[in-house]
């Protein structure tokens, strides 16, 4: 489920070129704080996936809300596992 959540969240990612700097910016709407910047688009995608993984781990550890993505509710799954 976690891998599917990450894949589906990455499908929502938006990217833009910051022409002044010659870099790419990527973020995932609705996941506040999940963003990346890199010299190449592929590098930006890798950095964004890593940022998402770290963001998820922290939010799960601190018991913070995580939006449902593609009908995957990680908080509900985590609660079932911890029972």
N, C-alpha and C positions, 0 to 999 in steps of 0.2 A: 504493500500500500504506500509506503513512504516513497519508493522510487517512482511510482505512478503519480503521486502528488507532485513530486518535483518536476517530472516530465510535463505534466499538465500545466503547472505554474509557469514553466519556461515557455510553453506555447503562447502564453499571454504577454510575454516580454515585448517591450518596444525599444527600438534603438534609433539613435540619431547621430549624425556626424557633427562634431564640434569643429567647424572649419577653421576657426582662429587658432586652435591648438593642434589640429590634425589628428584628433582622437575620436573614439566612439564612446557614446554614453548609452547605457542600457539600464532599464528598470522594469519592475513588475508592478503594474498598477494594483492597487488595493493591498499591497504588502509593503507597508511603510518602512522605509529604511533599507529595502533590498534594491541596491543599485551597484553599478560597476562602471569603470572607465578604463579604456585600454587603447593602445595604438592601432590595433587591428580589430575587425569585427569578431573574428573567431576568438581572439583573446578576451574580448569583452564578454562573449557568451560563456567562456570558461570561468571568468571571474564572477559573473553574475550567478552561475550555478553554485559556485563555492560560497558566495555571499548568502544565497538562499539556504543552503545546507546549514551554515553557521547560524543564521537567523532562526531557522526551525529548531535546532538543537537548544539554543538559548531560551526560546519561548516555551518549549516543552519542559525544560529544566525549571524555569521560573513559574510555570503554570500560568502563562499569559495567553490571551486569546489568539487563536489562529483562524483566519477566515477559511471557510469551506471552499475548496477548489474542485471543480468537476464532480460534485457530489461526494467528495472525500472529506470526511470530518476527522482530522487527526486527533483532536481532543477527545472525541468519543471513543476512538480506537485505543488511545493511550489509557483512558479510564478503564476500559474493559480488560486491558492487559494487566493493569496494576491491581485488579481485584483478586 
